[in-house]
């Protein structure tokens, strides 16, 4: 679909300026609609029947204190942006878990969870069964999440001051709100007024370098799974909608997506993929990343991102990009090989934690979970 901007009247522009400068909290400006652009290019099927499913993790609804979004809005936005799954993470409330979106809705599979504030950052509790009290020590909270057989991901990890807790499954390495909140509001406003919406977001999203470095450090010790968070609220309707809606679901869903590699989509498959690191994330603002792959094979077996494999002289690492770009292979965060194009083939000289980033037209686009070569 062709990019579309909101058409503001002079009065609307003035109201927008005042709202952006005066409104506290998460401010996301309008972007374009429809599905992310397909970069075209290479298709390379997995062995063992794996398929690529795209989804949204970290989404709020009317059951959060800071959102009025309806379930119908969320389902519609997920359909229009081509999502296969969506994980709700409302702030704690008595209604969020029992009444939240779960199971199949119009061809999209939903899990319910919660975002639990820890003071400057949060714990994303995915696929939990009942209300959790967030005002408790982090380690105790993790134990309660695990007691419900939930998955625990550190959200807004850039706000963590002390990593004195353990037992979490992974990290929200990229968060839309955290990325955009780092830019001055006046700069964001001026860009929104004078740039087409797609250029506005393309110029505003950044590689989460600090979070990636911390993830690489932690991954040297154990498996730590990385995901991206949309942090969608659809929570600002400027002056009752006179000056437009800020950050509707459809637009925020289109910025980034997390992909799982599984044979089908259901509760267990989604949980397993996130637990095992069979996933990657795509900055869809630069194009749909569906079809990205990182494999390791030694002539006897093939593994995918998130898996372990024993090193041998015959081991090959292969990365496939769905569109042309610069493919970078990193070992524990250090660049060891890169190519321009859609294929990377590399024989690692020894064990290590290997992951891939792809850059499209110079911008951070795709990020895999590692393959652990032991």
C-alpha positions as CSV (number, residue, x, y, z in Angstrom):
1,X,0.0,0.0,0.0
2,X,1.3,3.5,-0.8
3,X,2.6,5.5,2.2
4,X,0.0,7.8,3.6
5,X,0.4,10.6,6.2
6,X,-2.1,12.3,8.4
7,X,-3.3,15.6,6.9
8,X,-3.3,18.2,9.7
9,X,-5.1,21.5,9.5
10,X,-3.2,24.5,10.8
11,X,-5.1,24.2,14.0
12,X,-4.3,20.5,14.2
13,X,-0.6,21.3,13.8
14,X,-0.6,23.7,16.6
15,X,-2.4,21.2,18.9
16,X,0.0,18.5,17.9
17,X,3.0,20.8,18.8
18,X,1.5,21.5,22.2
19,X,0.6,17.9,22.8
20,X,4.1,16.6,21.9
21,X,5.8,19.2,24.1
22,X,3.5,18.9,27.1
23,X,2.2,15.3,27.1
24,X,4.2,13.0,29.4
25,X,4.9,9.3,28.7
26,X,5.2,7.4,25.5
27,X,4.9,9.5,22.3
28,X,4.9,7.7,19.0
29,X,4.1,9.7,15.8
30,X,2.1,8.5,12.8
31,X,3.7,6.4,10.1
32,X,2.5,4.6,7.0
33,X,-0.1,1.8,6.8
34,X,-0.3,-1.8,5.3
35,X,2.2,-4.6,5.2
36,X,6.0,-4.1,5.2
37,X,7.7,-4.0,1.8
38,X,8.9,-7.3,0.5
39,X,12.5,-7.0,-0.5
40,X,12.3,-9.9,-2.8
41,X,15.1,-12.3,-3.5
42,X,16.3,-15.6,-2.2
43,X,14.2,-18.4,-0.8
44,X,16.0,-21.2,1.0
45,X,13.9,-23.9,2.7
46,X,14.8,-25.4,6.0
47,X,15.3,-29.1,6.5
48,X,13.0,-30.8,9.0
49,X,9.9,-28.8,8.0
50,X,10.6,-25.5,9.9
51,X,8.5,-22.5,8.7
52,X,8.9,-18.8,9.4
53,X,6.1,-17.2,11.4
54,X,6.0,-13.4,12.0
55,X,4.6,-11.8,15.1
56,X,4.3,-9.0,17.7
57,X,5.6,-9.3,21.2
58,X,4.8,-6.6,23.9
59,X,1.4,-5.1,23.2
60,X,-1.1,-3.3,25.5
61,X,-4.9,-3.0,25.4
62,X,-7.7,-1.5,27.4
63,X,-6.7,-3.8,30.3
64,X,-3.6,-1.7,30.9
65,X,-3.9,1.6,32.8
66,X,-2.2,3.5,29.9
67,X,-4.1,2.2,26.9
68,X,-7.7,2.3,25.6
69,X,-7.1,-0.1,22.7
70,X,-9.8,-2.6,21.9
71,X,-9.3,-6.2,21.0
72,X,-11.0,-5.6,17.7
73,X,-8.4,-2.9,16.9
74,X,-5.5,-5.2,17.8
75,X,-6.8,-8.1,15.8
76,X,-7.5,-5.9,12.8
77,X,-4.0,-4.3,12.9
78,X,-2.3,-7.7,13.2
79,X,-4.3,-8.9,10.1
80,X,-3.4,-5.9,8.0
81,X,0.3,-6.2,8.8
82,X,0.5,-9.9,8.1
83,X,1.1,-11.2,11.6
84,X,0.8,-14.9,12.5
85,X,1.0,-14.5,16.2
86,X,0.8,-11.8,18.9
87,X,1.7,-11.9,22.6
88,X,-0.2,-9.5,24.9
89,X,1.6,-7.9,27.8
90,X,-0.8,-5.7,29.6
91,X,0.2,-4.1,32.9
92,X,-1.1,-6.0,35.9
93,X,-4.9,-5.9,36.4
94,X,-7.5,-8.3,37.5
95,X,-9.0,-8.5,34.0
96,X,-5.9,-8.7,31.8
97,X,-5.2,-12.4,32.1
98,X,-8.7,-13.9,32.3
99,X,-10.2,-11.6,29.6
100,X,-7.1,-10.9,27.4
101,X,-6.7,-12.2,23.9
102,X,-5.6,-15.8,23.8
103,X,-6.0,-18.7,21.3
104,X,-7.0,-18.2,17.6
105,X,-8.7,-15.0,16.5
106,X,-9.3,-14.5,12.7
107,X,-6.3,-16.6,11.8
108,X,-3.9,-15.1,14.3
109,X,-2.7,-17.0,17.4
110,X,-2.6,-15.0,20.7
111,X,-0.8,-15.7,24.0
112,X,-1.5,-13.6,27.1
113,X,1.1,-12.3,29.4
114,X,2.0,-9.2,31.5
115,X,4.6,-6.4,31.7
116,X,5.7,-6.2,35.3
117,X,7.5,-3.0,36.3
118,X,10.8,-3.3,38.2
119,X,11.6,0.4,38.5
120,X,13.2,1.7,35.3
121,X,12.7,-1.6,33.5
122,X,10.3,-4.4,33.4
123,X,9.9,-8.2,33.3
124,X,7.8,-9.5,30.4
125,X,6.0,-12.6,31.7
126,X,4.7,-14.5,28.6
127,X,2.0,-17.2,28.6
128,X,1.1,-16.9,32.3
129,X,-2.2,-18.1,33.8
130,X,-3.1,-15.6,36.5
131,X,-2.4,-12.2,38.0
132,X,1.1,-11.5,39.3
133,X,2.0,-8.8,41.8
134,X,4.8,-6.7,40.4
135,X,5.8,-5.0,43.7
136,X,8.2,-7.7,44.9
137,X,11.9,-8.5,44.5
138,X,12.9,-9.5,41.0
139,X,14.2,-13.0,41.9
140,X,10.9,-13.8,43.7
141,X,9.0,-12.5,40.7
142,X,11.0,-14.8,38.4
143,X,10.2,-17.7,40.6
144,X,6.5,-16.9,40.5
145,X,6.6,-16.7,36.7
146,X,8.3,-20.0,36.5
147,X,5.7,-21.4,38.9
148,X,3.1,-20.6,36.4
149,X,5.2,-22.2,33.6
150,X,5.6,-18.8,32.0
151,X,8.5,-17.4,30.0
152,X,10.4,-14.5,31.5
153,X,12.1,-11.9,29.3
154,X,13.9,-8.8,30.6
155,X,12.0,-5.8,29.1
156,X,13.5,-2.3,28.7
157,X,16.8,-3.9,29.5
158,X,18.6,-0.6,28.9
159,X,17.1,0.4,32.3
160,X,18.6,-2.5,34.3
161,X,21.2,-1.2,36.8
162,X,22.2,-4.4,38.6
163,X,22.0,-7.8,37.0
164,X,21.8,-9.7,40.3
165,X,19.0,-12.0,39.3
166,X,18.9,-15.3,37.4
167,X,16.5,-17.7,35.7
168,X,15.1,-15.5,33.0
169,X,14.8,-16.9,29.5
170,X,15.9,-13.9,27.4
171,X,16.0,-10.2,26.7
172,X,14.0,-7.6,24.9
173,X,17.0,-6.4,23.0
174,X,15.1,-3.9,20.9
175,X,12.0,-1.8,22.1
176,X,10.3,0.7,19.9
177,X,9.4,3.1,22.8
178,X,12.9,3.0,24.2
179,X,14.4,3.7,20.8
180,X,12.2,6.7,19.9
181,X,12.2,8.1,23.5
182,X,15.9,8.7,23.2
183,X,15.4,11.4,20.6
184,X,14.6,15.0,21.5
185,X,10.8,15.6,21.2
186,X,11.2,18.8,19.3
187,X,13.4,17.1,16.7
188,X,10.9,14.3,16.5
189,X,8.1,16.7,15.9
190,X,9.9,18.7,13.2
191,X,10.8,15.4,11.4
192,X,7.2,14.3,11.6
193,X,5.9,17.5,10.1
194,X,8.3,17.8,7.3
195,X,9.3,14.2,6.4
196,X,7.0,11.6,4.8
197,X,6.0,9.1,7.5
198,X,8.1,6.3,6.3
199,X,11.2,8.5,6.2
200,X,10.4,9.8,9.7
201,X,10.6,6.3,11.2
202,X,13.4,5.2,9.0
203,X,15.5,8.1,10.2
204,X,14.5,7.5,13.9
205,X,15.1,3.8,14.6
206,X,18.6,2.8,15.5
207,X,20.7,-0.3,16.2
208,X,20.4,-1.0,20.0
209,X,24.2,-1.2,20.3
210,X,24.4,-1.1,24.1
211,X,21.8,-3.8,24.5
212,X,23.4,-6.0,21.9
213,X,26.8,-5.7,23.7
214,X,25.2,-6.7,27.0
215,X,23.5,-9.7,25.3
216,X,26.7,-10.8,23.7
217,X,28.4,-10.7,27.1
218,X,25.7,-12.8,28.8
219,X,25.6,-15.3,25.9
220,X,29.2,-16.2,26.5
221,X,28.0,-17.8,29.8
222,X,24.7,-19.4,28.8
223,X,21.9,-19.4,26.3
224,X,20.1,-16.1,26.4
225,X,17.3,-15.5,23.8
226,X,16.8,-12.1,22.1
227,X,13.5,-10.7,21.0
228,X,12.1,-7.3,19.9
229,X,9.3,-5.5,21.6
230,X,6.8,-3.3,19.8
231,X,5.5,-1.8,23.1
232,X,2.3,-0.9,21.3
233,X,-0.3,1.2,23.3
234,X,-2.3,3.2,20.8
235,X,-2.7,5.4,23.8
236,X,-2.5,9.0,22.7
237,X,-5.5,10.5,20.9
238,X,-4.6,14.2,20.6
239,X,-7.3,16.5,21.8
240,X,-10.0,13.8,21.3
241,X,-8.6,13.0,17.9
242,X,-8.7,16.5,16.4
243,X,-5.0,16.4,15.7
244,X,-4.8,12.7,15.0
245,X,-4.0,9.4,16.8
246,X,-0.4,8.9,17.9
247,X,1.0,5.4,17.4
248,X,-2.0,3.3,16.3
249,X,-1.4,-0.4,16.5
250,X,-1.0,-1.0,12.7
251,X,1.7,1.6,12.5
252,X,3.7,0.4,15.5
253,X,3.4,-3.3,14.4
254,X,5.0,-2.3,11.1
255,X,8.3,-1.0,12.7
256,X,9.6,-4.3,14.0
257,X,8.6,-8.0,14.2
258,X,9.8,-11.1,16.0
259,X,9.9,-14.3,13.9
260,X,9.8,-17.8,15.2
261,X,10.9,-20.9,13.4
262,X,8.5,-23.8,14.0
263,X,6.5,-26.4,12.1
264,X,3.2,-24.8,13.1
265,X,1.8,-22.1,15.3
266,X,0.2,-23.1,18.5
267,X,0.9,-22.5,22.2
268,X,3.5,-25.2,22.6
269,X,5.3,-24.4,19.3
270,X,5.5,-20.7,20.1
271,X,6.7,-21.4,23.7
272,X,9.3,-23.8,22.5
273,X,10.7,-21.5,19.8
274,X,11.1,-18.6,22.2
275,X,12.6,-20.8,24.9
276,X,15.1,-22.4,22.5
277,X,16.0,-19.2,20.6
278,X,14.6,-20.4,17.3
279,X,13.8,-16.8,16.5
280,X,15.1,-13.6,15.0
281,X,13.8,-10.0,14.7
282,X,13.4,-7.8,11.7
283,X,13.3,-4.0,11.4
284,X,10.3,-4.1,9.0
285,X,10.5,-0.4,8.5
286,X,13.3,-1.3,6.1
287,X,11.5,-4.3,4.6
288,X,9.9,-7.6,5.5
289,X,12.6,-10.0,6.9
290,X,10.5,-13.2,6.4
291,X,12.8,-15.9,5.0
292,X,16.0,-15.0,6.9
293,X,17.9,-18.0,8.0
294,X,21.1,-19.0,9.9
295,X,22.1,-22.6,9.8
296,X,25.0,-24.8,10.8
297,X,25.8,-28.1,9.2
298,X,28.6,-30.7,9.3
299,X,27.5,-33.3,6.8
300,X,25.7,-35.3,9.5
301,X,23.1,-32.9,10.9
302,X,21.8,-29.4,10.4
303,X,20.9,-27.0,13.3
304,X,19.2,-23.6,13.3
305,X,19.7,-20.4,15.3
306,X,19.3,-21.1,19.0
307,X,20.8,-24.6,18.7
308,X,24.1,-26.1,19.8
309,X,26.5,-28.1,17.6
310,X,29.9,-29.6,18.2
311,X,32.7,-28.0,16.3
312,X,34.6,-30.0,13.6
313,X,36.7,-29.0,10.6
314,X,33.8,-29.8,8.3
315,X,31.3,-27.4,10.1
316,X,29.8,-24.7,7.9
317,X,27.8,-21.7,9.0
318,X,25.3,-20.4,6.3
319,X,23.2,-17.3,6.4
320,X,20.5,-16.5,3.9
321,X,19.0,-13.0,3.6
322,X,15.6,-12.4,2.0
323,X,17.0,-9.3,0.3
324,X,20.3,-8.0,-0.7
325,X,22.4,-6.4,2.1
326,X,25.6,-6.6,4.1
327,X,25.6,-9.8,6.1
328,X,27.8,-9.7,9.2
329,X,28.8,-12.7,11.2
330,X,29.8,-12.0,14.8
331,X,31.5,-14.3,17.3
332,X,30.7,-13.2,20.9
333,X,29.9,-9.7,19.5
334,X,33.1,-9.4,17.4
335,X,32.9,-9.2,13.6
336,X,34.6,-12.2,12.0
337,X,33.3,-12.3,8.5
338,X,31.0,-10.2,6.2
339,X,29.7,-10.3,2.7
340,X,27.6,-8.1,0.4
341,X,24.6,-9.9,-1.1
342,X,22.2,-12.6,0.1
343,X,24.4,-15.5,1.1
344,X,27.1,-16.0,3.7
345,X,29.1,-19.2,3.9
346,X,31.8,-19.6,6.6
347,X,33.9,-22.3,8.2
348,X,34.4,-21.4,11.8
349,X,38.0,-22.1,13.0
350,X,36.8,-23.2,16.4
351,X,34.0,-23.1,19.0
352,X,32.2,-19.9,19.8
353,X,28.8,-18.1,20.0
354,X,28.0,-17.1,16.4
355,X,25.1,-14.8,15.4
356,X,24.3,-12.7,12.3
357,X,23.2,-9.1,11.6
358,X,22.1,-7.9,8.2
359,X,22.2,-4.3,7.1
360,X,20.0,-3.0,4.3
361,X,21.2,0.2,2.6
362,X,23.4,0.7,5.5
363,X,20.7,0.4,8.2
364,X,20.4,-2.3,10.9
365,X,17.7,-4.7,9.5
366,X,17.9,-8.3,10.7
367,X,19.3,-9.9,13.9
368,X,19.5,-13.6,14.5
369,X,19.8,-15.6,17.7
370,X,23.1,-17.4,18.0
371,X,24.3,-20.8,17.1
372,X,26.4,-22.2,19.9
373,X,29.4,-24.0,18.5
374,X,30.8,-26.1,21.4
